[in-house]
Amino acid sequence: MDEIRVLSPTGVCGSGFVEASFEKALSQKPHFIGVDAGSTDPGPAYLGSGRTAFPKAAIQRDLRLALKGARRLGVPLLIGSAGTGGADGQVDLVADILKDIAAKEGLKFKLALIYAEQQKSYLKQRMREGRIKPLHPAPHFDEAAIDRSEHIVGMMGAEPFIKALQSGAEVVLAGRSSDTAIFASVPVMNGFPEGMAWHAAKILECGAAAVVNRKTPDCMFAWIRKDHFVVEAPDPGLRCTPQSIASHSLYENGDPFKLIECSGTLDLTDSQYEALSDTAVKVTGSKFIHAPRYTVKLEGAEKVGYQSILLGSIRDPFIIRQIDDWLARLDEKIKARIQMIYGDELKSKDYLFHVRVYGKNGTMGPLEPVKEIRSHELCLVFEVTAPTQEIASTIAGMTRHQALHLPIPEWSGLITAVACPYNHIDRGAVYKFNVNHVVEPGDPHEMFRMKMVDVDGTREKRIAA
């Protein structure tokens, strides 16, 4: 093959894409379609809980179009990081969606399921062998942290995708994976230079995010060749420029020239970007440097408690001028009230009371360079995290009353300080990421289990008829 054509419908499955763009891309005859379906961007809750960041109906819509398009052309469909976090249950959830689509549309295909969730015994063994290494910054990670984890996944590289395709898979549904591995796998499998494959994959994994005038999540198309690749969005109203493509290497990376993958590092030091038209860019000079040791990044989440929140706003200029002092006195009041109710049963280390102040530094916290409050009102988000939902809810309830009537020197008697549009909201379990490490496996496949499934939606459709 002298060329591999690749279609990426969207940056993340469930965010949507324009169907007309997708149809135009299909007319360009891609050799495969790749879909990134997850991320750590929405936080640890989805890996911890097993829920999906996008609603099931949104995921189903995007997968239906992608699956039908791939089967119409008879090309592979590769899906990575299924269900947001890429845990085993999320892979199975998305697999059920695919099977349901196949039954309704009368589709038949060989499906490879690749599981990325790690057995705790395996991780403990690798830790004892000294084959789990921290990245920077890394939390303390030991066997106790492994035991506390709800789920720990490994971020697979291109090799499991290649193995699935070589095993005859027409649709590959993978757990947590490198976003770029989804798109680099087919070119690498076909012997294309890895610098071209991985760099094109980096642009493709976010769909049309690398255009200069992005209006909505949409498709991106690439032509990967032996000494260069070309990228262009199917929508003629979207433009790729040398700057927009070059700058995309900064996205989610600390170094604009070095992007680390399981098997090595994509080196963009000598990459050149050339405008072929008002909408297409040609890239040359990208290299891939193989690592001396293959590594797989770990992502894990553990439950830290249960949370309740309260929303309120303050418009009184006297309180706004002294908001830091007012919050400090509120904190003292809440702690004293907790002591009255729970005594020594609930210690200060067992719960967290935190207030976010929007209009002051709610977005950046202590990093906010603007120290003067310039807004006429403030939005306060009161957060309570505790060992049980009942305790969190109790503290949130008392917070509303304490904040509502907390006085300031300028006002005497009973005041109403905070306007609350709702009573407090119980959020349920909350989670934190608890690992930022890599494993040195024996080979690229040992951490990832694969299962082949024959999906025959034509049979279900005949029975339904």
Residue, then its C-alpha position, 0 to 999 in steps of 0.5 A: m500500500d502506498e497510502i492509508r486513508v483514515l476517517s475520525p468522525t469526532g473527538v470523542c464518541g457521544s459528542g456528536f458530528v455532522e452527518a453530512s461531513f461523515e458522508k462526504a468522508l465516506s465517499q473518500k473511501p477510508h481504509f478504516i474508521g477510528v473513534d476515541a470514546g473516552s478520556t480522563d478529562p471529565g475527572p475520576a468519577y467515570l472510572g470510579s463509578g463505571r458510568t459514562a460521561f455522555p448519555k447512552a443515547a448520544i453514544q448510540r447515535d454516534l456509534r450507529l452512524a460509524l458502524k453502518g458506515a464502516r460496514r457499508l464500506g467493508v472496512p474496520l471500525l476501531i473504538g478505544s477507551a470505551g465508556t469513558g474510563g475504559a474499565d471492563g464493565q464500560v467495555d461490556l456496556v458499549a458492546d451491548i450498544l453495538k449488538d443492539i445497533a447490529a440487531k436493529e440494522g441487520l449488521k453482521f461482523k466479527l467483534a474483538l473485545i479488548y479489556a484493559e482493567q488490571q487484576k490487583s494481584y498482577l499489579k502487586q506482583r509487578m510492584r514487588e518486582g520493581r516494575i511499576k515506576p512513578l511519573h511526575p507528579a505521582p501520588h503515593f502508590d502501594e498495595a493498600a492503594i491498589d486494594r482501595s481502588e475501584h478500578i485500575v486500567g492500563m492504557m494500551g498501545a497500538e499492539p492489541f489493536i493490531k493483534a485483533l485485526q490480524s485475528g480477523a476482527e472487523v470491529v475492535l472495541a477496546g478498553r482504555s487506550s492511548d488516543t493515538a494508538i487507535f489511529a496509528s495501529v493500521p498504518v504501523m501494521n502495514g509497515f508505514p513509517e511510525g513517525m508519520a503514523w503516530h503524528a497523523a494519529k495525534i491530529l486525528e484523535c480529536g476529530a476536527a479540533a485542529v481546525v482554526n474555525r471549529k464550530t462543533p465536534d466534527c470529522m477529520f480525514a487523513w491521507i498517510r503516505k510513506d514520507h508525509f501525511v495530509v489532513e483536511a476536514p471533510d466540511p469545506g467550511l473548516r480550515c486546517t492551516p500549518q499553524s493550527i496543525a502544528s499547535h495541536s501538538l501542544y494539546e494535552n502535552g507538556d512538550p510541543f516536540k516530544l509525545i510519549e507512547c507505550s513503545g517510544t516517543l514521537d519526535l516533532t523537532d524536524s516536522q514541517y507543515e505546508a499548506l496544500s490549499d486553504t483547507a489542507v495541510k501536508v506534514t513531513g519530517s516527523k520521527f518515532i524513537h523506540a523506547p528501550r523498555y515498553t511501558v503501559k501507563l496506569e490510571g486508577a480511581e478510589k472512592v473518597g467519600y460522599q458529597s453534598i453541595l449547596l449553591g448560593s449567591i451574595r450581592d451585599p457589597f459589605i459582605i463582598r468586601q470582607i468575603d475572606d473574613w466572612l468565610a473564615r468565620l463561617d468555617e469556625k461556625i460549621k466546625a463548632r456545630i459539627q462538634m455539637i452534633y457528632g462530638d468525637e464520633l466525627k473528627s476533622k480529618d474525616y470530612l472536608f468542608h470547602v467553599r468555591v467563590y465564583g466572581k473572586n477566584g472560583t476558577m483558578g483558586p490561589l493561582e488567580p492573578v487578579k486580587e481585586i473583586r470586580s463583580h457586584e455579586l458572588c456565587l458560592v458553591f459549598e462542598v461537603t465530603a464525608p464518610t457517608q451520604e447522611i453525614a454529608s447531607t447533615i453538614a450541608g443542611m446546617t451550612r445553609h442555615q449558618a451561612l444564611h444568617l451569619p452576621i457582619p459588623e455593619w449589620s446588627g440583628l438577624i440578616t439574610a446573607v445568602a440567596c439559595p435557589y435550591n436546598h442542598i443537593d446530595r451528589g453520592a459517591v465521589y472519587k479521586f485519581n490515585v495512580n500516575h505510574v507506568v508498568e513494565p510488562g513482559d510484552p505489549h499484550e499481557m495486560f490486555r485480554m481479548k475476546m472474539v465475538d461473532v455478532d449476527g444482527t441479520r439473525e435477530k432482524r429475521i426473527a423480529a420480522 
